[in-house]
Amino acid sequence: MLEVFMPQIPEIVYDAMQDLETPAVFTTVDPTGNPNSIYVILVKSDNRETVLISDGAMYKTRENIMSGSRGVFVFITKQYKAYQLKGTIKYHTSGPLFEYNPANETPEHPRYGMVELIVDEAYAGSIKLL
């Protein structure tokens, strides 16, 4: 059986995510390369490979994801340390990741999908860690 290697979010970045200050910023690009950045609040990482972002109203971002965009997630901690994660995106509209409720969302905040950012680059400030 062939084992697939998945890069892991460096421990310093993963630990920082547990102390992230929201809103954070999530960026995608359209097919012409035009960037689109949005603020995101419902963010979670329960493992060292992915970041989950709840889609409650990200119309343009969703279009970009469906056209194959990569994603960039930028956040700061409560101590104002900056981090950046880049990677490929999977968009879930059903299944366990769609049903996952990292922030106890309520019916007032509907979910259209769950963005799964599969991290392959990580930065602490301007220093590349992965």
N, CA, C and O atoms as a Tinker XYZ file with bonds, in Angstrom:
   520  protein
     1  N      0.836000   -1.177000    0.000000    73     2
     2  CA     0.000000    0.000000    0.000000    64     1     3
     3  C      0.882000    1.241000    0.000000    63     2     4     5
     4  O      1.810000    1.345000    0.802000    81     3
     5  N      0.600000    2.175000   -0.888000    73     3     6
     6  CA     1.368000    3.409000   -1.019000    64     5     7
     7  C      0.910000    4.411000    0.025000    63     6     8     9
     8  O     -0.275000    4.735000    0.104000    81     7
     9  N      1.849000    4.905000    0.829000    73     7    10
    10  CA     1.515000    5.893000    1.843000    64     9    11
    11  C      1.678000    7.283000    1.250000    63    10    12    13
    12  O      2.703000    7.581000    0.637000    81    11
    13  N      0.675000    8.133000    1.429000    73    11    14
    14  CA     0.692000    9.490000    0.901000    64    13    15
    15  C      1.211000   10.423000    1.988000    63    14    16    17
    16  O      0.715000   10.419000    3.115000    81    15
    17  N      2.210000   11.218000    1.638000    73    15    18
    18  CA     2.772000   12.190000    2.577000    64    17    19
    19  C      1.960000   13.472000    2.537000    63    18    20    21
    20  O      1.771000   14.058000    1.471000    81    19
    21  N      1.481000   13.906000    3.685000    73    19    22
    22  CA     0.777000   15.178000    3.803000    64    21    23
    23  C      1.652000   16.103000    4.646000    63    22    24    25
    24  O      1.978000   15.773000    5.786000    81    23
    25  N      2.035000   17.261000    4.097000    73    23    26
    26  CA     2.809000   18.195000    4.914000    64    25    27
    27  C      2.040000   18.554000    6.182000    63    26    28    29
    28  O      0.810000   18.585000    6.182000    81    27
    29  N      2.757000   18.820000    7.240000    73    27    30
    30  CA     2.109000   19.176000    8.489000    64    29    31
    31  C      2.372000   20.630000    8.832000    63    30    32    33
    32  O      3.473000   21.148000    8.644000    81    31
    33  N      1.329000   21.273000    9.340000    73    31    34
    34  CA     1.467000   22.645000    9.813000    64    33    35
    35  C      2.503000   22.623000   10.935000    63    34    36    37
    36  O      2.369000   21.845000   11.879000    81    35
    37  N      3.537000   23.468000   10.845000    73    35    38
    38  CA     4.546000   23.489000   11.906000    64    37    39
    39  C      3.907000   23.751000   13.276000    63    38    40    41
    40  O      2.928000   24.488000   13.393000    81    39
    41  N      4.475000   23.144000   14.281000    73    39    42
    42  CA     3.909000   23.227000   15.625000    64    41    43
    43  C      3.705000   24.666000   16.093000    63    42    44    45
    44  O      2.688000   24.973000   16.715000    81    43
    45  N      4.662000   25.552000   15.801000    73    43    46
    46  CA     4.538000   26.942000   16.238000    64    45    47
    47  C      3.306000   27.608000   15.627000    63    46    48    49
    48  O      2.648000   28.413000   16.285000    81    47
    49  N      2.990000   27.278000   14.371000    73    47    50
    50  CA     1.828000   27.864000   13.699000    64    49    51
    51  C      0.545000   27.209000   14.217000    63    50    52    53
    52  O     -0.447000   27.892000   14.472000    81    51
    53  N      0.572000   25.901000   14.368000    73    51    54
    54  CA    -0.598000   25.195000   14.890000    64    53    55
    55  C     -0.952000   25.705000   16.290000    63    54    56    57
    56  O     -2.120000   25.953000   16.590000    81    55
    57  N      0.053000   25.856000   17.131000    73    55    58
    58  CA    -0.185000   26.382000   18.480000    64    57    59
    59  C     -0.736000   27.806000   18.418000    63    58    60    61
    60  O     -1.632000   28.161000   19.183000    81    59
    61  N     -0.201000   28.618000   17.508000    73    59    62
    62  CA    -0.683000   30.004000   17.353000    64    61    63
    63  C     -2.148000   30.027000   16.929000    63    62    64    65
    64  O     -2.898000   30.915000   17.334000    81    63
    65  N     -2.559000   29.049000   16.112000    73    63    66
    66  CA    -3.959000   29.002000   15.675000    64    65    67
    67  C     -4.913000   28.811000   16.842000    63    66    68    69
    68  O     -6.070000   29.228000   16.775000    81    67
    69  N     -4.441000   28.188000   17.901000    73    67    70
    70  CA    -5.295000   27.992000   19.070000    64    69    71
    71  C     -5.510000   29.315000   19.808000    63    70    72    73
    72  O     -6.365000   29.409000   20.688000    81    71
    73  N     -4.728000   30.338000   19.443000    73    71    74
    74  CA    -4.797000   31.655000   20.085000    64    73    75
    75  C     -5.058000   32.749000   19.046000    63    74    76    77
    76  O     -4.707000   33.910000   19.259000    81    75
    77  N     -5.684000   32.367000   17.908000    73    75    78
    78  CA    -5.865000   33.364000   16.855000    64    77    79
    79  C     -6.922000   34.383000   17.214000    63    78    80    81
    80  O     -7.900000   34.092000   17.902000    81    79
    81  N     -6.693000   35.576000   16.730000    73    79    82
    82  CA    -7.606000   36.694000   16.914000    64    81    83
    83  C     -8.472000   36.787000   15.668000    63    82    84    85
    84  O     -7.951000   36.869000   14.556000    81    83
    85  N     -9.788000   36.774000   15.844000    73    83    86
    86  CA   -10.665000   36.915000   14.680000    64    85    87
    87  C    -11.199000   38.335000   14.624000    63    86    88    89
    88  O    -11.298000   38.994000   15.659000    81    87
    89  N    -11.545000   38.819000   13.446000    73    87    90
    90  CA   -11.582000   38.042000   12.219000    64    89    91
    91  C    -10.184000   37.842000   11.631000    63    90    92    93
    92  O     -9.278000   38.648000   11.843000    81    91
    93  N    -10.041000   36.754000   10.893000    73    91    94
    94  CA    -8.837000   36.477000   10.124000    64    93    95
    95  C     -9.180000   36.764000    8.658000    63    94    96    97
    96  O    -10.309000   37.144000    8.348000    81    95
    97  N     -8.219000   36.585000    7.769000    73    95    98
    98  CA    -8.432000   36.887000    6.350000    64    97    99
    99  C     -8.189000   35.629000    5.518000    63    98   100   101
   100  O     -7.211000   34.910000    5.723000    81    99
   101  N     -9.100000   35.380000    4.576000    73    99   102
   102  CA    -8.984000   34.257000    3.655000    64   101   103
   103  C     -9.026000   34.827000    2.240000    63   102   104   105
   104  O     -9.930000   35.588000    1.896000    81   103
   105  N     -8.040000   34.453000    1.421000    73   103   106
   106  CA    -7.919000   34.996000    0.068000    64   105   107
   107  C     -7.919000   33.879000   -0.964000    63   106   108   109
   108  O     -7.295000   32.834000   -0.778000    81   107
   109  N     -8.635000   34.124000   -2.059000    73   107   110
   110  CA    -8.633000   33.253000   -3.233000    64   109   111
   111  C     -8.422000   34.151000   -4.454000    63   110   112   113
   112  O     -8.392000   35.375000   -4.332000    81   111
   113  N     -8.278000   33.540000   -5.622000    73   111   114
   114  CA    -8.169000   34.320000   -6.860000    64   113   115
   115  C     -9.132000   33.749000   -7.891000    63   114   116   117
   116  O     -9.438000   32.556000   -7.889000    81   115
   117  N     -9.607000   34.637000   -8.783000    73   115   118
   118  CA   -10.486000   34.167000   -9.850000    64   117   119
   119  C     -9.634000   33.647000  -11.008000    63   118   120   121
   120  O     -8.408000   33.752000  -10.956000    81   119
   121  N    -10.252000   33.092000  -12.047000    73   119   122
   122  CA    -9.479000   32.511000  -13.151000    64   121   123
   123  C     -8.554000   33.497000  -13.876000    63   122   124   125
   124  O     -7.616000   33.073000  -14.551000    81   123
   125  N     -8.806000   34.812000  -13.745000    73   123   126
   126  CA    -7.931000   35.800000  -14.385000    64   125   127
   127  C     -6.815000   36.261000  -13.458000    63   126   128   129
   128  O     -5.992000   37.092000  -13.842000    81   127
   129  N     -6.780000   35.721000  -12.224000    73   127   130
   130  CA    -5.735000   36.093000  -11.272000    64   129   131
   131  C     -6.117000   37.245000  -10.365000    63   130   132   133
   132  O     -5.282000   37.720000   -9.595000    81   131
   133  N     -7.360000   37.709000  -10.433000    73   131   134
   134  CA    -7.819000   38.810000   -9.594000    64   133   135
   135  C     -8.091000   38.289000   -8.179000    63   134   136   137
   136  O     -8.929000   37.403000   -8.009000    81   135
   137  N     -7.398000   38.820000   -7.158000    73   135   138
   138  CA    -7.575000   38.313000   -5.797000    64   137   139
   139  C     -8.880000   38.777000   -5.162000    63   138   140   141
   140  O     -9.423000   39.825000   -5.510000    81   139
   141  N     -9.362000   37.987000   -4.239000    73   139   142
   142  CA   -10.539000   38.325000   -3.448000    64   141   143
   143  C    -10.255000   37.910000   -2.008000    63   142   144   145
   144  O    -10.000000   36.737000   -1.734000    81   143
   145  N    -10.299000   38.866000   -1.097000    73   143   146
   146  CA   -10.055000   38.596000    0.323000    64   145   147
   147  C    -11.311000   38.864000    1.118000    63   146   148   149
   148  O    -12.045000   39.815000    0.849000    81   147
   149  N    -11.552000   38.013000    2.102000    73   147   150
   150  CA   -12.707000   38.179000    2.981000    64   149   151
   151  C    -12.277000   37.968000    4.425000    63   150   152   153
   152  O    -11.276000   37.309000    4.704000    81   151
   153  N    -13.053000   38.541000    5.332000    73   151   154
   154  CA   -12.863000   38.258000    6.741000    64   153   155
   155  C    -13.597000   36.964000    7.078000    63   154   156   157
   156  O    -14.702000   36.725000    6.591000    81   155
   157  N    -12.981000   36.137000    7.908000    73   155   158
   158  CA   -13.608000   34.905000    8.360000    64   157   159
   159  C    -13.518000   34.826000    9.882000    63   158   160   161
   160  O    -12.539000   35.251000   10.495000    81   159
   161  N    -14.564000   34.272000   10.460000    73   159   162
   162  CA   -14.622000   34.167000   11.916000    64   161   163
   163  C    -14.635000   32.714000   12.365000    63   162   164   165
   164  O    -13.954000   32.357000   13.326000    81   163
   165  N    -15.402000   31.870000   11.679000    73   163   166
   166  CA   -15.543000   30.479000   12.101000    64   165   167
   167  C    -14.456000   29.634000   11.466000    63   166   168   169
   168  O    -14.620000   29.093000   10.373000    81   167
   169  N    -13.330000   29.534000   12.184000    73   167   170
   170  CA   -12.121000   28.864000   11.703000    64   169   171
   171  C    -11.682000   27.852000   12.746000    63   170   172   173
   172  O    -11.791000   28.098000   13.947000    81   171
   173  N    -11.180000   26.698000   12.275000    73   171   174
   174  CA   -10.725000   25.673000   13.213000    64   173   175
   175  C     -9.691000   24.782000   12.550000    63   174   176   177
   176  O     -9.770000   24.525000   11.349000    81   175
   177  N     -8.738000   24.317000   13.310000    73   175   178
   178  CA    -7.817000   23.286000   12.859000    64   177   179
   179  C     -7.696000   22.265000   13.977000    63   178   180   181
   180  O     -7.171000   22.547000   15.054000    81   179
   181  N     -8.197000   21.072000   13.690000    73   179   182
   182  CA    -8.129000   19.995000   14.673000    64   181   183
   183  C     -7.010000   19.019000   14.367000    63   182   184   185
   184  O     -6.814000   18.035000   15.080000    81   183
   185  N     -6.275000   19.302000   13.293000    73   183   186
   186  CA    -5.156000   18.426000   12.945000    64   185   187
   187  C     -4.024000   19.295000   12.433000    63   186   188   189
   188  O     -4.164000   20.517000   12.387000    81   187
   189  N     -2.931000   18.711000   12.057000    73   187   190
   190  CA    -1.757000   19.470000   11.620000    64   189   191
   191  C     -1.642000   19.515000   10.109000    63   190   192   193
   192  O     -0.563000   19.790000    9.585000    81   191
   193  N     -2.746000   19.248000    9.384000    73   191   194
   194  CA    -2.699000   19.233000    7.922000    64   193   195
   195  C     -3.671000   20.195000    7.272000    63   194   196   197
   196  O     -3.423000   20.649000    6.155000    81   195
   197  N     -4.784000   20.525000    7.943000    73   195   198
   198  CA    -5.823000   21.330000    7.314000    64   197   199
   199  C     -6.356000   22.414000    8.235000    63   198   200   201
   200  O     -6.208000   22.366000    9.456000    81   199
   201  N     -6.985000   23.396000    7.594000    73   199   202
   202  CA    -7.724000   24.439000    8.303000    64   201   203
   203  C     -9.139000   24.399000    7.751000    63   202   204   205
   204  O     -9.336000   24.331000    6.537000    81   203
   205  N    -10.124000   24.440000    8.641000    73   203   206
   206  CA   -11.524000   24.445000    8.237000    64   205   207
   207  C    -12.093000   25.846000    8.410000    63   206   208   209
   208  O    -11.914000   26.486000    9.447000    81   207
   209  N    -12.786000   26.310000    7.366000    73   207   210
   210  CA   -13.394000   27.638000    7.383000    64   209   211
   211  C    -14.850000   27.468000    6.965000    63   210   212   213
   212  O    -15.138000   26.929000    5.896000    81   211
   213  N    -15.751000   27.924000    7.803000    73   211   214
   214  CA   -17.173000   27.790000    7.513000    64   213   215
   215  C    -17.614000   28.856000    6.510000    63   214   216   217
   216  O    -17.288000   30.035000    6.652000    81   215
   217  N    -18.366000   28.416000    5.489000    73   215   218
   218  CA   -18.904000   29.328000    4.480000    64   217   219
   219  C    -20.335000   29.684000    4.846000    63   218   220   221
   220  O    -21.264000   28.913000    4.608000    81   219
   221  N    -20.497000   30.869000    5.429000    73   219   222
   222  CA   -21.824000   31.360000    5.752000    64   221   223
   223  C    -22.324000   32.376000    4.756000    63   222   224   225
   224  O    -23.522000   32.653000    4.706000    81   223
   225  N    -21.416000   32.947000    3.947000    73   223   226
   226  CA   -21.826000   33.966000    2.967000    64   225   227
   227  C    -20.646000   34.408000    2.109000    63   226   228   229
   228  O    -20.422000   35.608000    1.951000    81   227
   229  N    -19.902000   33.488000    1.563000    73   227   230
   230  CA   -18.713000   33.868000    0.782000    64   229   231
   231  C    -18.935000   33.612000   -0.714000    63   230   232   233
   232  O    -18.290000   32.745000   -1.303000    81   231
   233  N    -19.832000   34.356000   -1.307000    73   231   234
   234  CA   -20.246000   34.129000   -2.694000    64   233   235
   235  C    -19.072000   34.157000   -3.679000    63   234   236   237
   236  O    -18.843000   33.169000   -4.376000    81   235
   237  N    -18.328000   35.256000   -3.752000    73   235   238
   238  CA   -17.225000   35.377000   -4.707000    64   237   239
   239  C    -16.126000   34.366000   -4.389000    63   238   240   241
   240  O    -15.555000   33.758000   -5.294000    81   239
   241  N    -15.837000   34.193000   -3.121000    73   239   242
   242  CA   -14.834000   33.206000   -2.711000    64   241   243
   243  C    -15.249000   31.811000   -3.146000    63   242   244   245
   244  O    -14.425000   31.043000   -3.643000    81   243
   245  N    -16.522000   31.478000   -2.960000    73   243   246
   246  CA   -17.034000   30.169000   -3.374000    64   245   247
   247  C    -16.871000   29.986000   -4.883000    63   246   248   249
   248  O    -16.478000   28.909000   -5.332000    81   247
   249  N    -17.169000   31.024000   -5.675000    73   247   250
   250  CA   -16.958000   30.957000   -7.127000    64   249   251
   251  C    -15.496000   30.675000   -7.448000    63   250   252   253
   252  O    -15.191000   29.835000   -8.294000    81   251
   253  N    -14.599000   31.377000   -6.774000    73   251   254
   254  CA   -13.168000   31.173000   -7.009000    64   253   255
   255  C    -12.738000   29.752000   -6.653000    63   254   256   257
   256  O    -11.958000   29.136000   -7.379000    81   255
   257  N    -13.244000   29.237000   -5.546000    73   255   258
   258  CA   -12.918000   27.871000   -5.134000    64   257   259
   259  C    -13.387000   26.881000   -6.195000    63   258   260   261
   260  O    -12.650000   25.967000   -6.566000    81   259
   261  N    -14.605000   27.063000   -6.679000    73   259   262
   262  CA   -15.152000   26.150000   -7.685000    64   261   263
   263  C    -14.386000   26.214000   -9.006000    63   262   264   265
   264  O    -14.434000   25.274000   -9.799000    81   263
   265  N    -13.679000   27.326000   -9.242000    73   263   266
   266  CA   -12.880000   27.433000  -10.471000    64   265   267
   267  C    -11.445000   26.943000  -10.263000    63   266   268   269
   268  O    -10.619000   27.049000  -11.170000    81   267
   269  N    -11.140000   26.405000   -9.069000    73   267   270
   270  CA    -9.833000   25.782000   -8.847000    64   269   271
   271  C     -8.808000   26.625000   -8.115000    63   270   272   273
   272  O     -7.626000   26.281000   -8.112000    81   271
   273  N     -9.222000   27.711000   -7.498000    73   271   274
   274  CA    -8.289000   28.592000   -6.790000    64   273   275
   275  C     -7.593000   27.886000   -5.630000    63   274   276   277
   276  O     -8.169000   27.018000   -4.975000    81   275
   277  N     -6.342000   28.277000   -5.391000    73   275   278
   278  CA    -5.664000   27.943000   -4.148000    64   277   279
   279  C     -6.128000   28.965000   -3.117000    63   278   280   281
   280  O     -6.798000   29.937000   -3.464000    81   279
   281  N     -5.780000   28.753000   -1.869000    73   279   282
   282  CA    -6.200000   29.667000   -0.823000    64   281   283
   283  C     -5.053000   30.115000    0.047000    63   282   284   285
   284  O     -4.036000   29.433000    0.171000    81   283
   285  N     -5.235000   31.282000    0.652000    73   283   286
   286  CA    -4.278000   31.834000    1.614000    64   285   287
   287  C     -5.072000   32.261000    2.849000    63   286   288   289
   288  O     -6.041000   33.013000    2.750000    81   287
   289  N     -4.651000   31.775000    3.992000    73   287   290
   290  CA    -5.273000   32.116000    5.260000    64   289   291
   291  C     -4.259000   32.896000    6.079000    63   290   292   293
   292  O     -3.175000   32.390000    6.368000    81   291
   293  N     -4.604000   34.131000    6.457000    73   291   294
   294  CA    -3.702000   35.006000    7.212000    64   293   295
   295  C     -4.372000   35.342000    8.537000    63   294   296   297
   296  O     -5.549000   35.699000    8.580000    81   295
   297  N     -3.608000   35.224000    9.615000    73   295   298
   298  CA    -4.173000   35.550000   10.926000    64   297   299
   299  C     -3.102000   36.101000   11.846000    63   298   300   301
   300  O     -1.904000   35.944000   11.612000    81   299
   301  N     -3.573000   36.755000   12.903000    73   299   302
   302  CA    -2.689000   37.194000   13.973000    64   301   303
   303  C     -3.182000   36.568000   15.267000    63   302   304   305
   304  O     -4.333000   36.148000   15.388000    81   303
   305  N     -2.269000   36.521000   16.225000    73   303   306
   306  CA    -2.636000   36.023000   17.549000    64   305   307
   307  C     -3.005000   37.206000   18.431000    63   306   308   309
   308  O     -2.863000   38.364000   18.037000    81   307
   309  N     -3.471000   36.901000   19.607000    73   307   310
   310  CA    -3.798000   37.965000   20.561000    64   309   311
   311  C     -2.554000   38.758000   20.964000    63   310   312   313
   312  O     -2.661000   39.858000   21.505000    81   311
   313  N     -1.371000   38.191000   20.696000    73   311   314
   314  CA    -0.104000   38.889000   20.975000    64   313   315
   315  C      0.422000   39.603000   19.721000    63   314   316   317
   316  O      1.564000   40.063000   19.699000    81   315
   317  N     -0.414000   39.693000   18.681000    73   315   318
   318  CA    -0.099000   40.384000   17.416000    64   317   319
   319  C      1.047000   39.754000   16.632000    63   318   320   321
   320  O      1.793000   40.457000   15.950000    81   319
   321  N      1.191000   38.440000   16.725000    73   319   322
   322  CA     2.147000   37.727000   15.884000    64   321   323
   323  C      1.401000   37.263000   14.643000    63   322   324   325
   324  O      0.300000   36.722000   14.741000    81   323
   325  N      2.004000   37.475000   13.466000    73   323   326
   326  CA     1.335000   37.194000   12.196000    64   325   327
   327  C      1.764000   35.846000   11.625000    63   326   328   329
   328  O      2.928000   35.455000   11.718000    81   327
   329  N      0.793000   35.140000   11.029000    73   327   330
   330  CA     1.032000   33.843000   10.400000    64   329   331
   331  C      0.254000   33.758000    9.094000    63   330   332   333
   332  O     -0.754000   34.438000    8.907000    81   331
   333  N      0.741000   32.914000    8.200000    73   331   334
   334  CA     0.109000   32.742000    6.902000    64   333   335
   335  C      0.195000   31.271000    6.500000    63   334   336   337
   336  O      1.250000   30.648000    6.618000    81   335
   337  N     -0.916000   30.727000    6.029000    73   335   338
   338  CA    -0.972000   29.359000    5.543000    64   337   339
   339  C     -1.507000   29.370000    4.119000    63   338   340   341
   340  O     -2.481000   30.065000    3.828000    81   339
   341  N     -0.877000   28.602000    3.227000    73   339   342
   342  CA    -1.299000   28.527000    1.831000    64   341   343
   343  C     -1.542000   27.066000    1.481000    63   342   344   345
   344  O     -0.930000   26.164000    2.053000    81   343
   345  N     -2.452000   26.848000    0.524000    73   343   346
   346  CA    -2.669000   25.477000    0.111000    64   345   347
   347  C     -3.792000   25.318000   -0.883000    63   346   348   349
   348  O     -4.368000   26.288000   -1.375000    81   347
   349  N     -4.088000   24.051000   -1.165000    73   347   350
   350  CA    -5.183000   23.719000   -2.062000    64   349   351
   351  C     -6.472000   23.663000   -1.248000    63   350   352   353
   352  O     -6.450000   23.578000   -0.020000    81   351
   353  N     -7.584000   23.713000   -1.956000    73   351   354
   354  CA    -8.877000   23.796000   -1.282000    64   353   355
   355  C     -9.801000   22.669000   -1.734000    63   354   356   357
   356  O     -9.887000   22.342000   -2.918000    81   355
   357  N    -10.489000   22.088000   -0.755000    73   355   358
   358  CA   -11.617000   21.205000   -1.019000    64   357   359
   359  C    -12.834000   21.893000   -0.406000    63   358   360   361
   360  O    -12.759000   22.473000    0.677000    81   359
   361  N    -13.947000   21.817000   -1.114000    73   359   362
   362  CA   -15.179000   22.446000   -0.641000    64   361   363
   363  C    -16.211000   21.357000   -0.379000    63   362   364   365
   364  O    -16.515000   20.560000   -1.267000    81   363
   365  N    -16.751000   21.320000    0.835000    73   363   366
   366  CA   -17.666000   20.262000    1.245000    64   365   367
   367  C    -19.078000   20.808000    1.445000    63   366   368   369
   368  O    -19.281000   21.782000    2.169000    81   367
   369  N    -20.053000   20.167000    0.794000    73   367   370
   370  CA   -21.457000   20.540000    0.976000    64   369   371
   371  C    -22.260000   19.415000    1.629000    63   370   372   373
   372  O    -23.468000   19.536000    1.828000    81   371
   373  N    -21.581000   18.335000    1.955000    73   371   374
   374  CA   -22.206000   17.227000    2.669000    64   373   375
   375  C    -21.085000   16.405000    3.306000    63   374   376   377
   376  O    -19.903000   16.629000    3.043000    81   375
   377  N    -21.476000   15.469000    4.131000    73   375   378
   378  CA   -20.495000   14.587000    4.746000    64   377   379
   379  C    -20.000000   15.082000    6.091000    63   378   380   381
   380  O    -20.474000   16.098000    6.600000    81   379
   381  N    -19.039000   14.358000    6.671000    73   379   382
   382  CA   -18.579000   14.651000    8.034000    64   381   383
   383  C    -17.989000   16.054000    8.210000    63   382   384   385
   384  O    -18.236000   16.700000    9.229000    81   383
   385  N    -17.211000   16.534000    7.231000    73   383   386
   386  CA   -16.638000   17.872000    7.394000    64   385   387
   387  C    -17.703000   18.951000    7.276000    63   386   388   389
   388  O    -17.626000   19.970000    7.964000    81   387
   389  N    -18.691000   18.745000    6.419000    73   387   390
   390  CA   -19.784000   19.713000    6.317000    64   389   391
   391  C    -20.592000   19.731000    7.617000    63   390   392   393
   392  O    -21.017000   20.793000    8.072000    81   391
   393  N    -20.799000   18.570000    8.202000    73   391   394
   394  CA   -21.591000   18.470000    9.430000    64   393   395
   395  C    -20.823000   18.939000   10.664000    63   394   396   397
   396  O    -21.428000   19.289000   11.678000    81   395
   397  N    -19.503000   18.946000   10.580000    73   395   398
   398  CA   -18.661000   19.339000   11.709000    64   397   399
   399  C    -19.004000   20.758000   12.142000    63   398   400   401
   400  O    -19.159000   21.643000   11.300000    81   399
   401  N    -19.123000   20.980000   13.430000    73   399   402
   402  CA   -19.540000   22.275000   13.950000    64   401   403
   403  C    -18.498000   22.806000   14.935000    63   402   404   405
   404  O    -18.671000   22.675000   16.147000    81   403
   405  N    -17.408000   23.411000   14.419000    73   403   406
   406  CA   -16.303000   23.809000   15.300000    64   405   407
   407  C    -16.614000   24.946000   16.249000    63   406   408   409
   408  O    -15.964000   25.080000   17.286000    81   407
   409  N    -17.592000   25.764000   15.917000    73   407   410
   410  CA   -17.838000   26.943000   16.750000    64   409   411
   411  C    -19.278000   27.017000   17.235000    63   410   412   413
   412  O    -19.772000   28.092000   17.572000    81   411
   413  N    -19.942000   25.881000   17.267000    73   411   414
   414  CA   -21.337000   25.846000   17.711000    64   413   415
   415  C    -22.198000   26.855000   16.962000    63   414   416   417
   416  O    -22.902000   27.665000   17.566000    81   415
   417  N    -22.127000   26.791000   15.632000    73   415   418
   418  CA   -22.930000   27.688000   14.816000    64   417   419
   419  C    -24.406000   27.513000   15.150000    63   418   420   421
   420  O    -24.845000   26.442000   15.570000    81   419
   421  N    -25.143000   28.570000   14.956000    73   419   422
   422  CA   -26.574000   28.543000   15.243000    64   421   423
   423  C    -27.353000   28.704000   13.948000    63   422   424   425
   424  O    -26.781000   29.080000   12.925000    81   423
   425  N    -28.659000   28.422000   13.976000    73   423   426
   426  CA   -29.462000   28.567000   12.759000    64   425   427
   427  C    -29.436000   29.981000   12.175000    63   426   428   429
   428  O    -29.655000   30.143000   10.975000    81   427
   429  N    -29.175000   31.005000   12.986000    73   427   430
   430  CA   -29.077000   32.371000   12.455000    64   429   431
   431  C    -27.882000   32.521000   11.518000    63   430   432   433
   432  O    -27.819000   33.459000   10.723000    81   431
   433  N    -26.946000   31.597000   11.617000    73   431   434
   434  CA   -25.749000   31.620000   10.789000    64   433   435
   435  C    -25.735000   30.368000    9.909000    63   434   436   437
   436  O    -25.061000   29.391000   10.237000    81   435
   437  N    -26.469000   30.388000    8.802000    73   435   438
   438  CA   -26.524000   29.190000    7.959000    64   437   439
   439  C    -25.167000   28.871000    7.343000    63   438   440   441
   440  O    -24.328000   29.753000    7.162000    81   439
   441  N    -24.973000   27.614000    7.029000    73   439   442
   442  CA   -23.734000   27.185000    6.395000    64   441   443
   443  C    -24.052000   26.669000    4.999000    63   442   444   445
   444  O    -24.902000   25.797000    4.820000    81   443
   445  N    -23.352000   27.225000    4.016000    73   443   446
   446  CA   -23.503000   26.776000    2.635000    64   445   447
   447  C    -22.501000   25.678000    2.302000    63   446   448   449
   448  O    -22.748000   24.834000    1.440000    81   447
   449  N    -21.373000   25.701000    2.996000    73   447   450
   450  CA   -20.339000   24.716000    2.766000    64   449   451
   451  C    -19.242000   24.859000    3.795000    63   450   452   453
   452  O    -19.239000   25.791000    4.600000    81   451
   453  N    -18.311000   23.923000    3.758000    73   451   454
   454  CA   -17.142000   23.980000    4.630000    64   453   455
   455  C    -15.911000   23.957000    3.737000    63   454   456   457
   456  O    -15.735000   23.049000    2.924000    81   455
   457  N    -15.071000   24.956000    3.898000    73   455   458
   458  CA   -13.822000   25.055000    3.150000    64   457   459
   459  C    -12.755000   24.296000    3.927000    63   458   460   461
   460  O    -12.570000   24.513000    5.124000    81   459
   461  N    -12.060000   23.406000    3.234000    73   459   462
   462  CA   -10.942000   22.680000    3.829000    64   461   463
   463  C     -9.681000   23.132000    3.101000    63   462   464   465
   464  O     -9.467000   22.772000    1.944000    81   463
   465  N     -8.851000   23.914000    3.774000    73   463   466
   466  CA    -7.576000   24.356000    3.213000    64   465   467
   467  C     -6.534000   23.314000    3.577000    63   466   468   469
   468  O     -6.222000   23.119000    4.752000    81   467
   469  N     -5.992000   22.639000    2.555000    73   467   470
   470  CA    -4.980000   21.607000    2.763000    64   469   471
   471  C     -3.621000   22.291000    2.643000    63   470   472   473
   472  O     -3.171000   22.612000    1.543000    81   471
   473  N     -2.988000   22.505000    3.761000    73   471   474
   474  CA    -1.817000   23.367000    3.863000    64   473   475
   475  C     -0.574000   22.719000    3.251000    63   474   476   477
   476  O     -0.245000   21.570000    3.544000    81   475
   477  N      0.116000   23.497000    2.382000    73   475   478
   478  CA     1.407000   23.042000    1.859000    64   477   479
   479  C      2.494000   24.107000    2.012000    63   478   480   481
   480  O      3.647000   23.869000    1.652000    81   479
   481  N      2.134000   25.282000    2.544000    73   479   482
   482  CA     3.107000   26.329000    2.869000    64   481   483
   483  C      2.676000   26.993000    4.163000    63   482   484   485
   484  O      1.483000   27.176000    4.406000    81   483
   485  N      3.654000   27.358000    4.999000    73   483   486
   486  CA     3.363000   28.033000    6.259000    64   485   487
   487  C      4.441000   29.080000    6.530000    63   486   488   489
   488  O      5.623000   28.855000    6.272000    81   487
   489  N      4.012000   30.227000    7.053000    73   487   490
   490  CA     4.908000   31.339000    7.347000    64   489   491
   491  C      4.617000   31.878000    8.733000    63   490   492   493
   492  O      3.466000   31.927000    9.168000    81   491
   493  N      5.678000   32.285000    9.425000    73   491   494
   494  CA     5.573000   33.061000   10.659000    64   493   495
   495  C      6.155000   34.418000   10.295000    63   494   496   497
   496  O      7.368000   34.561000   10.143000    81   495
   497  N      5.286000   35.413000   10.156000    73   495   498
   498  CA     5.742000   36.690000    9.621000    64   497   499
   499  C      6.226000   36.455000    8.203000    63   498   500   501
   500  O      5.494000   35.901000    7.383000    81   499
   501  N      7.453000   36.871000    7.903000    73   499   502
   502  CA     8.018000   36.669000    6.559000    64   501   503
   503  C      8.888000   35.425000    6.470000    63   502   504   505
   504  O      9.471000   35.165000    5.417000    81   503
   505  N      8.990000   34.658000    7.532000    73   503   506
   506  CA     9.853000   33.479000    7.556000    64   505   507
   507  C      9.074000   32.237000    7.111000    63   506   508   509
   508  O      8.081000   31.858000    7.730000    81   507
   509  N      9.541000   31.618000    6.034000    73   507   510
   510  CA     8.883000   30.411000    5.533000    64   509   511
   511  C      9.276000   29.221000    6.394000    63   510   512   513
   512  O     10.460000   28.935000    6.576000    81   511
   513  N      8.270000   28.533000    6.921000    73   511   514
   514  CA     8.490000   27.381000    7.797000    64   513   515
   515  C      8.197000   26.052000    7.104000    63   514   516   517
   516  O      8.706000   25.009000    7.513000    81   515
   517  N      7.383000   26.091000    6.064000    73   515   518
   518  CA     6.975000   24.876000    5.357000    64   517   519
   519  C      6.856000   25.201000    3.878000    63   518   520
   520  O      6.522000   24.326000    3.079000    81   519
